[in-house]
């Protein structure tokens, strides 16, 4: 597209204010479109990512009904947090408690220390923590939901860049590069 990206590291809590202030042009990085279509101008989805629950290998977790007495760890201001708080999906399962942490690293560490019965997140993100010892972990068979990841631009922005990025995504899918 002729752009050279400049990456800005930030916390989830600051993303919207950085976007609104013009300090960043877009939010791109595990940013979920589900339930936010009217909040931004979007390019994407460029990836559909199952959001799952990971437990210890000896867990009997199979279905959403098995979650009633579970404590779940995830990261703060994430779509997964909103999901469990019932803000994005009225069908979200009942759980005993939700613990939120500043990052998935912290949520997974808390889970491994026994502070939570399960950790929730994008499966490919969680696999970074479980791939070295997969025998120690168990994933719920069905995803909680499938997140559609996109690139968010300010709601008042011109749609031409988002549309051009969508065209690049389409070309990448067609040639298998995506």
Secondary structure in CASP SS format (residue, H / E / C, confidence):
PFRMAT SS
TARGET T0000
AUTHOR 0000-0000-0000
METHOD secondary structure of the structure
MODEL  1
X C 1.00
X C 1.00
X C 1.00
X C 1.00
X C 1.00
X C 1.00
X C 1.00
X C 1.00
X C 1.00
X C 1.00
X C 1.00
X H 1.00
X H 1.00
X H 1.00
X H 1.00
X H 1.00
X H 1.00
X H 1.00
X H 1.00
X H 1.00
X H 1.00
X C 1.00
X C 1.00
X C 1.00
X C 1.00
X E 1.00
X E 1.00
X C 1.00
X C 1.00
X C 1.00
X C 1.00
X E 1.00
X C 1.00
X C 1.00
X C 1.00
X C 1.00
X C 1.00
X C 1.00
X C 1.00
X C 1.00
X E 1.00
X E 1.00
X E 1.00
X E 1.00
X E 1.00
X E 1.00
X E 1.00
X E 1.00
X E 1.00
X E 1.00
X E 1.00
X E 1.00
X E 1.00
X E 1.00
X E 1.00
X E 1.00
X C 1.00
X C 1.00
X C 1.00
X C 1.00
X C 1.00
X C 1.00
X C 1.00
X H 1.00
X H 1.00
X H 1.00
X H 1.00
X C 1.00
X C 1.00
X C 1.00
X E 1.00
X E 1.00
X E 1.00
X E 1.00
X E 1.00
X C 1.00
X C 1.00
X C 1.00
X H 1.00
X H 1.00
X H 1.00
X H 1.00
X H 1.00
X H 1.00
X C 1.00
X C 1.00
X C 1.00
X C 1.00
X C 1.00
X C 1.00
X C 1.00
X C 1.00
X C 1.00
X C 1.00
X C 1.00
X C 1.00
X E 1.00
X E 1.00
X E 1.00
X E 1.00
X E 1.00
X C 1.00
X C 1.00
X H 1.00
X H 1.00
X H 1.00
X H 1.00
X H 1.00
X H 1.00
X H 1.00
X H 1.00
X H 1.00
X C 1.00
X C 1.00
X C 1.00
X C 1.00
X C 1.00
X E 1.00
X E 1.00
X E 1.00
X E 1.00
X E 1.00
X H 1.00
X H 1.00
X H 1.00
X H 1.00
X H 1.00
X H 1.00
X H 1.00
X H 1.00
X H 1.00
X H 1.00
X H 1.00
X H 1.00
X H 1.00
X H 1.00
X E 1.00
X E 1.00
X E 1.00
X C 1.00
X C 1.00
X C 1.00
X C 1.00
X C 1.00
X E 1.00
X E 1.00
X E 1.00
X E 1.00
X E 1.00
X E 1.00
X E 1.00
X E 1.00
X E 1.00
X C 1.00
X C 1.00
X C 1.00
X C 1.00
X C 1.00
X C 1.00
X H 1.00
X H 1.00
X H 1.00
X H 1.00
X H 1.00
X H 1.00
X H 1.00
X H 1.00
X H 1.00
X H 1.00
X H 1.00
X H 1.00
X H 1.00
X H 1.00
X H 1.00
X H 1.00
X C 1.00
X C 1.00
X C 1.00
END
